[in-house]
Amino acid sequence: MMLFNIYFWMIFIYVLMSWLPNARDSFIGELLAKLVEPYLSPFRRFIPPLFGMLDISPFIALLVLQFAQRGLLSILFYFF
């Protein structure tokens, strides 16, 4: 569960960094990009940006991550 929370915050910080100029060019931005982009890229392929600029795919990805966390927890509670 802790890993889900850490990954959630990594995605959230990565999205916030997109609003700051040159934040993704820093060491932390590049590290987060290497860890987060493989998960976000399938969502970006299927969900086009709204109005040409507003990318909602990270928010959908966060929602899917939360559903996966809750699903995994319910399965674990069922068996244990």
PyMOL Python script that loads the backbone (N, CA, C, O; Angstrom):
from pymol import cmd

cmd.read_pdbstr("""\
ATOM      1  N   MET A   1       0.834  -1.190   0.000  1.00  0.00           N
ATOM      2  CA  MET A   1       0.000   0.000   0.000  1.00  0.00           C
ATOM      3  C   MET A   1       0.875   1.247   0.000  1.00  0.00           C
ATOM      4  O   MET A   1       0.537   2.254  -0.622  1.00  0.00           O
ATOM      5  N   MET A   2       2.000   1.171   0.702  1.00  0.00           N
ATOM      6  CA  MET A   2       2.897   2.312   0.750  1.00  0.00           C
ATOM      7  C   MET A   2       3.485   2.613  -0.633  1.00  0.00           C
ATOM      8  O   MET A   2       3.693   3.774  -0.985  1.00  0.00           O
ATOM      9  N   LEU A   3       3.750   1.562  -1.412  1.00  0.00           N
ATOM     10  CA  LEU A   3       4.283   1.770  -2.759  1.00  0.00           C
ATOM     11  C   LEU A   3       3.275   2.472  -3.664  1.00  0.00           C
ATOM     12  O   LEU A   3       3.650   3.316  -4.479  1.00  0.00           O
ATOM     13  N   PHE A   4       2.005   2.127  -3.521  1.00  0.00           N
ATOM     14  CA  PHE A   4       0.969   2.820  -4.287  1.00  0.00           C
ATOM     15  C   PHE A   4       0.937   4.301  -3.929  1.00  0.00           C
ATOM     16  O   PHE A   4       0.833   5.158  -4.807  1.00  0.00           O
ATOM     17  N   ASN A   5       1.026   4.596  -2.635  1.00  0.00           N
ATOM     18  CA  ASN A   5       1.002   5.990  -2.195  1.00  0.00           C
ATOM     19  C   ASN A   5       2.220   6.762  -2.685  1.00  0.00           C
ATOM     20  O   ASN A   5       2.103   7.914  -3.100  1.00  0.00           O
ATOM     21  N   ILE A   6       3.375   6.135  -2.638  1.00  0.00           N
ATOM     22  CA  ILE A   6       4.595   6.802  -3.129  1.00  0.00           C
ATOM     23  C   ILE A   6       4.469   7.089  -4.619  1.00  0.00           C
ATOM     24  O   ILE A   6       4.795   8.185  -5.075  1.00  0.00           O
ATOM     25  N   TYR A   7       3.996   6.101  -5.378  1.00  0.00           N
ATOM     26  CA  TYR A   7       3.865   6.301  -6.825  1.00  0.00           C
ATOM     27  C   TYR A   7       2.809   7.357  -7.142  1.00  0.00           C
ATOM     28  O   TYR A   7       2.971   8.135  -8.082  1.00  0.00           O
ATOM     29  N   PHE A   8       1.730   7.385  -6.362  1.00  0.00           N
ATOM     30  CA  PHE A   8       0.705   8.410  -6.528  1.00  0.00           C
ATOM     31  C   PHE A   8       1.321   9.799  -6.371  1.00  0.00           C
ATOM     32  O   PHE A   8       1.089  10.677  -7.202  1.00  0.00           O
ATOM     33  N   TRP A   9       2.096   9.998  -5.326  1.00  0.00           N
ATOM     34  CA  TRP A   9       2.699  11.312  -5.086  1.00  0.00           C
ATOM     35  C   TRP A   9       3.769  11.637  -6.118  1.00  0.00           C
ATOM     36  O   TRP A   9       3.981  12.806  -6.441  1.00  0.00           O
ATOM     37  N   MET A  10       4.447  10.616  -6.639  1.00  0.00           N
ATOM     38  CA  MET A  10       5.423  10.878  -7.703  1.00  0.00           C
ATOM     39  C   MET A  10       4.716  11.422  -8.943  1.00  0.00           C
ATOM     40  O   MET A  10       5.192  12.378  -9.556  1.00  0.00           O
ATOM     41  N   ILE A  11       3.600  10.831  -9.312  1.00  0.00           N
ATOM     42  CA  ILE A  11       2.834  11.309 -10.466  1.00  0.00           C
ATOM     43  C   ILE A  11       2.300  12.708 -10.199  1.00  0.00           C
ATOM     44  O   ILE A  11       2.368  13.579 -11.067  1.00  0.00           O
ATOM     45  N   PHE A  12       1.771  12.923  -9.005  1.00  0.00           N
ATOM     46  CA  PHE A  12       1.212  14.226  -8.650  1.00  0.00           C
ATOM     47  C   PHE A  12       2.277  15.317  -8.715  1.00  0.00           C
ATOM     48  O   PHE A  12       2.027  16.392  -9.260  1.00  0.00           O
ATOM     49  N   ILE A  13       3.438  15.059  -8.176  1.00  0.00           N
ATOM     50  CA  ILE A  13       4.530  16.048  -8.225  1.00  0.00           C
ATOM     51  C   ILE A  13       4.991  16.271  -9.652  1.00  0.00           C
ATOM     52  O   ILE A  13       5.301  17.398 -10.037  1.00  0.00           O
ATOM     53  N   TYR A  14       5.040  15.197 -10.445  1.00  0.00           N
ATOM     54  CA  TYR A  14       5.438  15.331 -11.841  1.00  0.00           C
ATOM     55  C   TYR A  14       4.472  16.223 -12.617  1.00  0.00           C
ATOM     56  O   TYR A  14       4.894  17.021 -13.454  1.00  0.00           O
ATOM     57  N   VAL A  15       3.186  16.088 -12.339  1.00  0.00           N
ATOM     58  CA  VAL A  15       2.179  16.935 -12.991  1.00  0.00           C
ATOM     59  C   VAL A  15       2.346  18.386 -12.549  1.00  0.00           C
ATOM     60  O   VAL A  15       2.263  19.298 -13.371  1.00  0.00           O
ATOM     61  N   LEU A  16       2.576  18.601 -11.275  1.00  0.00           N
ATOM     62  CA  LEU A  16       2.785  19.969 -10.782  1.00  0.00           C
ATOM     63  C   LEU A  16       4.038  20.595 -11.379  1.00  0.00           C
ATOM     64  O   LEU A  16       4.079  21.801 -11.621  1.00  0.00           O
ATOM     65  N   MET A  17       5.050  19.783 -11.616  1.00  0.00           N
ATOM     66  CA  MET A  17       6.287  20.296 -12.203  1.00  0.00           C
ATOM     67  C   MET A  17       6.078  20.783 -13.636  1.00  0.00           C
ATOM     68  O   MET A  17       6.846  21.605 -14.136  1.00  0.00           O
ATOM     69  N   SER A  18       5.043  20.275 -14.289  1.00  0.00           N
ATOM     70  CA  SER A  18       4.793  20.708 -15.666  1.00  0.00           C
ATOM     71  C   SER A  18       4.310  22.153 -15.716  1.00  0.00           C
ATOM     72  O   SER A  18       4.404  22.798 -16.760  1.00  0.00           O
ATOM     73  N   TRP A  19       3.800  22.665 -14.615  1.00  0.00           N
ATOM     74  CA  TRP A  19       3.323  24.043 -14.575  1.00  0.00           C
ATOM     75  C   TRP A  19       4.451  25.034 -14.313  1.00  0.00           C
ATOM     76  O   TRP A  19       4.284  26.232 -14.544  1.00  0.00           O
ATOM     77  N   LEU A  20       5.588  24.557 -13.839  1.00  0.00           N
ATOM     78  CA  LEU A  20       6.722  25.436 -13.549  1.00  0.00           C
ATOM     79  C   LEU A  20       7.717  25.382 -14.701  1.00  0.00           C
ATOM     80  O   LEU A  20       8.055  24.298 -15.176  1.00  0.00           O
ATOM     81  N   PRO A  21       8.186  26.534 -15.152  1.00  0.00           N
ATOM     82  CA  PRO A  21       9.135  26.519 -16.270  1.00  0.00           C
ATOM     83  C   PRO A  21      10.455  25.865 -15.869  1.00  0.00           C
ATOM     84  O   PRO A  21      10.997  26.147 -14.801  1.00  0.00           O
ATOM     85  N   ASN A  22      10.954  25.010 -16.714  1.00  0.00           N
ATOM     86  CA  ASN A  22      12.237  24.323 -16.577  1.00  0.00           C
ATOM     87  C   ASN A  22      12.323  23.406 -15.368  1.00  0.00           C
ATOM     88  O   ASN A  22      13.422  22.974 -15.019  1.00  0.00           O
ATOM     89  N   ALA A  23      11.232  23.099 -14.728  1.00  0.00           N
ATOM     90  CA  ALA A  23      11.275  22.202 -13.567  1.00  0.00           C
ATOM     91  C   ALA A  23      11.529  20.758 -13.994  1.00  0.00           C
ATOM     92  O   ALA A  23      12.177  20.000 -13.272  1.00  0.00           O
ATOM     93  N   ARG A  24      11.025  20.385 -15.148  1.00  0.00           N
ATOM     94  CA  ARG A  24      11.243  19.013 -15.621  1.00  0.00           C
ATOM     95  C   ARG A  24      12.651  18.806 -16.167  1.00  0.00           C
ATOM     96  O   ARG A  24      13.065  17.669 -16.395  1.00  0.00           O
ATOM     97  N   ASP A  25      13.378  19.874 -16.377  1.00  0.00           N
ATOM     98  CA  ASP A  25      14.751  19.758 -16.858  1.00  0.00           C
ATOM     99  C   ASP A  25      15.745  19.542 -15.727  1.00  0.00           C
ATOM    100  O   ASP A  25      16.923  19.291 -15.985  1.00  0.00           O
ATOM    101  N   SER A  26      15.300  19.633 -14.487  1.00  0.00           N
ATOM    102  CA  SER A  26      16.183  19.414 -13.350  1.00  0.00           C
ATOM    103  C   SER A  26      16.420  17.918 -13.151  1.00  0.00           C
ATOM    104  O   SER A  26      15.800  17.083 -13.811  1.00  0.00           O
ATOM    105  N   PHE A  27      17.318  17.602 -12.242  1.00  0.00           N
ATOM    106  CA  PHE A  27      17.624  16.204 -11.960  1.00  0.00           C
ATOM    107  C   PHE A  27      16.392  15.461 -11.449  1.00  0.00           C
ATOM    108  O   PHE A  27      16.126  14.335 -11.870  1.00  0.00           O
ATOM    109  N   ILE A  28      15.650  16.078 -10.553  1.00  0.00           N
ATOM    110  CA  ILE A  28      14.456  15.450  -9.989  1.00  0.00           C
ATOM    111  C   ILE A  28      13.389  15.268 -11.067  1.00  0.00           C
ATOM    112  O   ILE A  28      12.717  14.238 -11.115  1.00  0.00           O
ATOM    113  N   GLY A  29      13.239  16.270 -11.927  1.00  0.00           N
ATOM    114  CA  GLY A  29      12.266  16.166 -13.007  1.00  0.00           C
ATOM    115  C   GLY A  29      12.585  15.045 -13.969  1.00  0.00           C
ATOM    116  O   GLY A  29      11.687  14.327 -14.410  1.00  0.00           O
ATOM    117  N   GLU A  30      13.858  14.888 -14.301  1.00  0.00           N
ATOM    118  CA  GLU A  30      14.256  13.813 -15.210  1.00  0.00           C
ATOM    119  C   GLU A  30      14.102  12.449 -14.553  1.00  0.00           C
ATOM    120  O   GLU A  30      13.713  11.483 -15.210  1.00  0.00           O
ATOM    121  N   LEU A  31      14.407  12.363 -13.258  1.00  0.00           N
ATOM    122  CA  LEU A  31      14.242  11.105 -12.537  1.00  0.00           C
ATOM    123  C   LEU A  31      12.765  10.710 -12.466  1.00  0.00           C
ATOM    124  O   LEU A  31      12.410   9.555 -12.699  1.00  0.00           O
ATOM    125  N   LEU A  32      11.916  11.678 -12.144  1.00  0.00           N
ATOM    126  CA  LEU A  32      10.483  11.399 -12.105  1.00  0.00           C
ATOM    127  C   LEU A  32       9.959  11.016 -13.482  1.00  0.00           C
ATOM    128  O   LEU A  32       9.101  10.141 -13.599  1.00  0.00           O
ATOM    129  N   ALA A  33      10.466  11.660 -14.519  1.00  0.00           N
ATOM    130  CA  ALA A  33      10.024  11.329 -15.880  1.00  0.00           C
ATOM    131  C   ALA A  33      10.357   9.881 -16.226  1.00  0.00           C
ATOM    132  O   ALA A  33       9.550   9.191 -16.847  1.00  0.00           O
ATOM    133  N   LYS A  34      11.539   9.418 -15.828  1.00  0.00           N
ATOM    134  CA  LYS A  34      11.918   8.033 -16.115  1.00  0.00           C
ATOM    135  C   LYS A  34      11.046   7.034 -15.364  1.00  0.00           C
ATOM    136  O   LYS A  34      10.806   5.927 -15.848  1.00  0.00           O
ATOM    137  N   LEU A  35      10.575   7.419 -14.193  1.00  0.00           N
ATOM    138  CA  LEU A  35       9.776   6.506 -13.389  1.00  0.00           C
ATOM    139  C   LEU A  35       8.279   6.578 -13.700  1.00  0.00           C
ATOM    140  O   LEU A  35       7.569   5.584 -13.546  1.00  0.00           O
ATOM    141  N   VAL A  36       7.793   7.742 -14.135  1.00  0.00           N
ATOM    142  CA  VAL A  36       6.365   7.970 -14.278  1.00  0.00           C
ATOM    143  C   VAL A  36       5.890   7.868 -15.729  1.00  0.00           C
ATOM    144  O   VAL A  36       4.778   7.402 -15.979  1.00  0.00           O
ATOM    145  N   GLU A  37       6.698   8.286 -16.668  1.00  0.00           N
ATOM    146  CA  GLU A  37       6.271   8.304 -18.078  1.00  0.00           C
ATOM    147  C   GLU A  37       5.880   6.939 -18.627  1.00  0.00           C
ATOM    148  O   GLU A  37       4.939   6.877 -19.418  1.00  0.00           O
ATOM    149  N   PRO A  38       6.541   5.834 -18.261  1.00  0.00           N
ATOM    150  CA  PRO A  38       6.068   4.532 -18.780  1.00  0.00           C
ATOM    151  C   PRO A  38       4.638   4.209 -18.369  1.00  0.00           C
ATOM    152  O   PRO A  38       3.926   3.531 -19.111  1.00  0.00           O
ATOM    153  N   TYR A  39       4.207   4.675 -17.213  1.00  0.00           N
ATOM    154  CA  TYR A  39       2.834   4.453 -16.775  1.00  0.00           C
ATOM    155  C   TYR A  39       1.871   5.429 -17.443  1.00  0.00           C
ATOM    156  O   TYR A  39       0.743   5.058 -17.769  1.00  0.00           O
ATOM    157  N   LEU A  40       2.300   6.669 -17.650  1.00  0.00           N
ATOM    158  CA  LEU A  40       1.419   7.689 -18.217  1.00  0.00           C
ATOM    159  C   LEU A  40       1.262   7.587 -19.732  1.00  0.00           C
ATOM    160  O   LEU A  40       0.242   8.015 -20.273  1.00  0.00           O
ATOM    161  N   SER A  41       2.238   7.038 -20.414  1.00  0.00           N
ATOM    162  CA  SER A  41       2.210   7.042 -21.885  1.00  0.00           C
ATOM    163  C   SER A  41       1.009   6.288 -22.480  1.00  0.00           C
ATOM    164  O   SER A  41       0.454   6.770 -23.468  1.00  0.00           O
ATOM    165  N   PRO A  42       0.575   5.141 -21.946  1.00  0.00           N
ATOM    166  CA  PRO A  42      -0.632   4.523 -22.526  1.00  0.00           C
ATOM    167  C   PRO A  42      -1.882   5.388 -22.377  1.00  0.00           C
ATOM    168  O   PRO A  42      -2.740   5.399 -23.260  1.00  0.00           O
ATOM    169  N   PHE A  43      -1.986   6.105 -21.274  1.00  0.00           N
ATOM    170  CA  PHE A  43      -3.134   6.986 -21.080  1.00  0.00           C
ATOM    171  C   PHE A  43      -3.087   8.167 -22.049  1.00  0.00           C
ATOM    172  O   PHE A  43      -4.121   8.608 -22.549  1.00  0.00           O
ATOM    173  N   ARG A  44      -1.899   8.668 -22.307  1.00  0.00           N
ATOM    174  CA  ARG A  44      -1.758   9.797 -23.241  1.00  0.00           C
ATOM    175  C   ARG A  44      -2.062   9.374 -24.673  1.00  0.00           C
ATOM    176  O   ARG A  44      -2.502  10.195 -25.478  1.00  0.00           O
ATOM    177  N   ARG A  45      -1.835   8.107 -24.999  1.00  0.00           N
ATOM    178  CA  ARG A  45      -2.140   7.625 -26.346  1.00  0.00           C
ATOM    179  C   ARG A  45      -3.640   7.583 -26.601  1.00  0.00           C
ATOM    180  O   ARG A  45      -4.089   7.855 -27.714  1.00  0.00           O
ATOM    181  N   PHE A  46      -4.420   7.240 -25.571  1.00  0.00           N
ATOM    182  CA  PHE A  46      -5.864   7.055 -25.761  1.00  0.00           C
ATOM    183  C   PHE A  46      -6.705   8.264 -25.376  1.00  0.00           C
ATOM    184  O   PHE A  46      -7.850   8.382 -25.812  1.00  0.00           O
ATOM    185  N   ILE A  47      -6.159   9.158 -24.571  1.00  0.00           N
ATOM    186  CA  ILE A  47      -6.923  10.322 -24.124  1.00  0.00           C
ATOM    187  C   ILE A  47      -6.273  11.577 -24.708  1.00  0.00           C
ATOM    188  O   ILE A  47      -5.201  11.982 -24.257  1.00  0.00           O
ATOM    189  N   PRO A  48      -6.902  12.189 -25.695  1.00  0.00           N
ATOM    190  CA  PRO A  48      -6.306  13.390 -26.292  1.00  0.00           C
ATOM    191  C   PRO A  48      -6.444  14.595 -25.355  1.00  0.00           C
ATOM    192  O   PRO A  48      -7.345  14.631 -24.518  1.00  0.00           O
ATOM    193  N   PRO A  49      -5.563  15.566 -25.495  1.00  0.00           N
ATOM    194  CA  PRO A  49      -5.677  16.784 -24.671  1.00  0.00           C
ATOM    195  C   PRO A  49      -6.947  17.559 -25.015  1.00  0.00           C
ATOM    196  O   PRO A  49      -7.355  17.625 -26.175  1.00  0.00           O
ATOM    197  N   LEU A  50      -7.556  18.135 -24.004  1.00  0.00           N
ATOM    198  CA  LEU A  50      -8.744  18.956 -24.212  1.00  0.00           C
ATOM    199  C   LEU A  50      -8.329  20.348 -24.648  1.00  0.00           C
ATOM    200  O   LEU A  50      -7.377  20.915 -24.112  1.00  0.00           O
ATOM    201  N   PHE A  51      -9.035  20.894 -25.610  1.00  0.00           N
ATOM    202  CA  PHE A  51      -8.780  22.234 -26.136  1.00  0.00           C
ATOM    203  C   PHE A  51      -7.348  22.399 -26.632  1.00  0.00           C
ATOM    204  O   PHE A  51      -6.852  23.521 -26.738  1.00  0.00           O
ATOM    205  N   GLY A  52      -6.682  21.288 -26.937  1.00  0.00           N
ATOM    206  CA  GLY A  52      -5.333  21.339 -27.469  1.00  0.00           C
ATOM    207  C   GLY A  52      -4.249  21.540 -26.437  1.00  0.00           C
ATOM    208  O   GLY A  52      -3.070  21.379 -26.753  1.00  0.00           O
ATOM    209  N   MET A  53      -4.607  21.890 -25.205  1.00  0.00           N
ATOM    210  CA  MET A  53      -3.576  22.184 -24.211  1.00  0.00           C
ATOM    211  C   MET A  53      -3.764  21.439 -22.893  1.00  0.00           C
ATOM    212  O   MET A  53      -2.772  21.112 -22.242  1.00  0.00           O
ATOM    213  N   LEU A  54      -4.964  21.167 -22.487  1.00  0.00           N
ATOM    214  CA  LEU A  54      -5.240  20.595 -21.173  1.00  0.00           C
ATOM    215  C   LEU A  54      -5.161  19.074 -21.228  1.00  0.00           C
ATOM    216  O   LEU A  54      -6.021  18.417 -21.813  1.00  0.00           O
ATOM    217  N   ASP A  55      -4.123  18.528 -20.615  1.00  0.00           N
ATOM    218  CA  ASP A  55      -3.899  17.086 -20.613  1.00  0.00           C
ATOM    219  C   ASP A  55      -4.497  16.497 -19.333  1.00  0.00           C
ATOM    220  O   ASP A  55      -3.975  16.715 -18.239  1.00  0.00           O
ATOM    221  N   ILE A  56      -5.593  15.754 -19.478  1.00  0.00           N
ATOM    222  CA  ILE A  56      -6.234  15.163 -18.301  1.00  0.00           C
ATOM    223  C   ILE A  56      -5.812  13.712 -18.086  1.00  0.00           C
ATOM    224  O   ILE A  56      -6.270  13.070 -17.140  1.00  0.00           O
ATOM    225  N   SER A  57      -4.953  13.194 -18.942  1.00  0.00           N
ATOM    226  CA  SER A  57      -4.557  11.794 -18.810  1.00  0.00           C
ATOM    227  C   SER A  57      -3.859  11.481 -17.481  1.00  0.00           C
ATOM    228  O   SER A  57      -4.063  10.383 -16.962  1.00  0.00           O
ATOM    229  N   PRO A  58      -3.040  12.385 -16.890  1.00  0.00           N
ATOM    230  CA  PRO A  58      -2.479  12.038 -15.578  1.00  0.00           C
ATOM    231  C   PRO A  58      -3.540  11.888 -14.489  1.00  0.00           C
ATOM    232  O   PRO A  58      -3.381  11.068 -13.585  1.00  0.00           O
ATOM    233  N   PHE A  59      -4.598  12.653 -14.563  1.00  0.00           N
ATOM    234  CA  PHE A  59      -5.654  12.532 -13.568  1.00  0.00           C
ATOM    235  C   PHE A  59      -6.409  11.212 -13.718  1.00  0.00           C
ATOM    236  O   PHE A  59      -6.790  10.592 -12.724  1.00  0.00           O
ATOM    237  N   ILE A  60      -6.624  10.786 -14.963  1.00  0.00           N
ATOM    238  CA  ILE A  60      -7.250   9.493 -15.213  1.00  0.00           C
ATOM    239  C   ILE A  60      -6.316   8.379 -14.739  1.00  0.00           C
ATOM    240  O   ILE A  60      -6.765   7.386 -14.166  1.00  0.00           O
ATOM    241  N   ALA A  61      -5.019   8.549 -14.981  1.00  0.00           N
ATOM    242  CA  ALA A  61      -4.042   7.557 -14.534  1.00  0.00           C
ATOM    243  C   ALA A  61      -4.025   7.457 -13.008  1.00  0.00           C
ATOM    244  O   ALA A  61      -3.895   6.360 -12.464  1.00  0.00           O
ATOM    245  N   LEU A  62      -4.155   8.579 -12.319  1.00  0.00           N
ATOM    246  CA  LEU A  62      -4.215   8.554 -10.857  1.00  0.00           C
ATOM    247  C   LEU A  62      -5.468   7.844 -10.371  1.00  0.00           C
ATOM    248  O   LEU A  62      -5.430   7.106  -9.386  1.00  0.00           O
ATOM    249  N   LEU A  63      -6.574   8.068 -11.060  1.00  0.00           N
ATOM    250  CA  LEU A  63      -7.818   7.383 -10.710  1.00  0.00           C
ATOM    251  C   LEU A  63      -7.685   5.873 -10.882  1.00  0.00           C
ATOM    252  O   LEU A  63      -8.120   5.103 -10.025  1.00  0.00           O
ATOM    253  N   VAL A  64      -7.085   5.455 -11.988  1.00  0.00           N
ATOM    254  CA  VAL A  64      -6.894   4.025 -12.246  1.00  0.00           C
ATOM    255  C   VAL A  64      -5.965   3.426 -11.192  1.00  0.00           C
ATOM    256  O   VAL A  64      -6.179   2.302 -10.738  1.00  0.00           O
ATOM    257  N   LEU A  65      -4.946   4.168 -10.809  1.00  0.00           N
ATOM    258  CA  LEU A  65      -4.030   3.694  -9.771  1.00  0.00           C
ATOM    259  C   LEU A  65      -4.757   3.515  -8.442  1.00  0.00           C
ATOM    260  O   LEU A  65      -4.517   2.539  -7.731  1.00  0.00           O
ATOM    261  N   GLN A  66      -5.634   4.441  -8.105  1.00  0.00           N
ATOM    262  CA  GLN A  66      -6.410   4.324  -6.869  1.00  0.00           C
ATOM    263  C   GLN A  66      -7.359   3.116  -6.924  1.00  0.00           C
ATOM    264  O   GLN A  66      -7.504   2.395  -5.937  1.00  0.00           O
ATOM    265  N   PHE A  67      -7.997   2.901  -8.069  1.00  0.00           N
ATOM    266  CA  PHE A  67      -8.874   1.739  -8.217  1.00  0.00           C
ATOM    267  C   PHE A  67      -8.079   0.436  -8.108  1.00  0.00           C
ATOM    268  O   PHE A  67      -8.545  -0.531  -7.506  1.00  0.00           O
ATOM    269  N   ALA A  68      -6.884   0.415  -8.689  1.00  0.00           N
ATOM    270  CA  ALA A  68      -6.041  -0.780  -8.600  1.00  0.00           C
ATOM    271  C   ALA A  68      -5.635  -1.043  -7.155  1.00  0.00           C
ATOM    272  O   ALA A  68      -5.616  -2.192  -6.714  1.00  0.00           O
ATOM    273  N   GLN A  69      -5.314   0.006  -6.423  1.00  0.00           N
ATOM    274  CA  GLN A  69      -4.939  -0.144  -5.020  1.00  0.00           C
ATOM    275  C   GLN A  69      -6.107  -0.709  -4.206  1.00  0.00           C
ATOM    276  O   GLN A  69      -5.934  -1.635  -3.414  1.00  0.00           O
ATOM    277  N   ARG A  70      -7.278  -0.146  -4.412  1.00  0.00           N
ATOM    278  CA  ARG A  70      -8.452  -0.620  -3.667  1.00  0.00           C
ATOM    279  C   ARG A  70      -8.831  -2.049  -4.065  1.00  0.00           C
ATOM    280  O   ARG A  70      -9.236  -2.849  -3.222  1.00  0.00           O
ATOM    281  N   GLY A  71      -8.697  -2.358  -5.344  1.00  0.00           N
ATOM    282  CA  GLY A  71      -8.984  -3.723  -5.798  1.00  0.00           C
ATOM    283  C   GLY A  71      -8.022  -4.727  -5.208  1.00  0.00           C
ATOM    284  O   GLY A  71      -8.430  -5.806  -4.777  1.00  0.00           O
ATOM    285  N   LEU A  72      -6.752  -4.383  -5.184  1.00  0.00           N
ATOM    286  CA  LEU A  72      -5.756  -5.280  -4.603  1.00  0.00           C
ATOM    287  C   LEU A  72      -5.993  -5.470  -3.106  1.00  0.00           C
ATOM    288  O   LEU A  72      -5.865  -6.580  -2.588  1.00  0.00           O
ATOM    289  N   LEU A  73      -6.338  -4.391  -2.418  1.00  0.00           N
ATOM    290  CA  LEU A  73      -6.631  -4.496  -0.987  1.00  0.00           C
ATOM    291  C   LEU A  73      -7.852  -5.368  -0.724  1.00  0.00           C
ATOM    292  O   LEU A  73      -7.849  -6.167   0.213  1.00  0.00           O
ATOM    293  N   SER A  74      -8.889  -5.228  -1.532  1.00  0.00           N
ATOM    294  CA  SER A  74     -10.078  -6.045  -1.315  1.00  0.00           C
ATOM    295  C   SER A  74      -9.781  -7.525  -1.595  1.00  0.00           C
ATOM    296  O   SER A  74     -10.313  -8.398  -0.910  1.00  0.00           O
ATOM    297  N   ILE A  75      -8.955  -7.808  -2.575  1.00  0.00           N
ATOM    298  CA  ILE A  75      -8.576  -9.199  -2.844  1.00  0.00           C
ATOM    299  C   ILE A  75      -7.760  -9.759  -1.692  1.00  0.00           C
ATOM    300  O   ILE A  75      -7.972 -10.896  -1.271  1.00  0.00           O
ATOM    301  N   LEU A  76      -6.825  -8.961  -1.180  1.00  0.00           N
ATOM    302  CA  LEU A  76      -6.016  -9.424  -0.051  1.00  0.00           C
ATOM    303  C   LEU A  76      -6.859  -9.644   1.195  1.00  0.00           C
ATOM    304  O   LEU A  76      -6.648 -10.618   1.919  1.00  0.00           O
ATOM    305  N   PHE A  77      -7.809  -8.756   1.456  1.00  0.00           N
ATOM    306  CA  PHE A  77      -8.689  -8.935   2.605  1.00  0.00           C
ATOM    307  C   PHE A  77      -9.586 -10.158   2.449  1.00  0.00           C
ATOM    308  O   PHE A  77      -9.935 -10.811   3.433  1.00  0.00           O
ATOM    309  N   TYR A  78      -9.955 -10.462   1.216  1.00  0.00           N
ATOM    310  CA  TYR A  78     -10.790 -11.623   0.967  1.00  0.00           C
ATOM    311  C   TYR A  78     -10.051 -12.919   1.316  1.00  0.00           C
ATOM    312  O   TYR A  78     -10.621 -13.827   1.921  1.00  0.00           O
ATOM    313  N   PHE A  79      -8.771 -12.988   0.924  1.00  0.00           N
ATOM    314  CA  PHE A  79      -8.007 -14.212   1.165  1.00  0.00           C
ATOM    315  C   PHE A  79      -7.425 -14.303   2.565  1.00  0.00           C
ATOM    316  O   PHE A  79      -7.139 -15.400   3.046  1.00  0.00           O
ATOM    317  N   PHE A  80      -7.249 -13.184   3.215  1.00  0.00           N
ATOM    318  CA  PHE A  80      -6.658 -13.222   4.562  1.00  0.00           C
ATOM    319  C   PHE A  80      -7.679 -12.761   5.522  1.00  0.00           C
ATOM    320  O   PHE A  80      -7.416 -12.706   6.723  1.00  0.00           O
TER     321      PHE A  80
END
""", "prot")
cmd.dss("prot")
cmd.show_as("cartoon", "prot")
cmd.util.cbc("prot")
cmd.orient("prot")
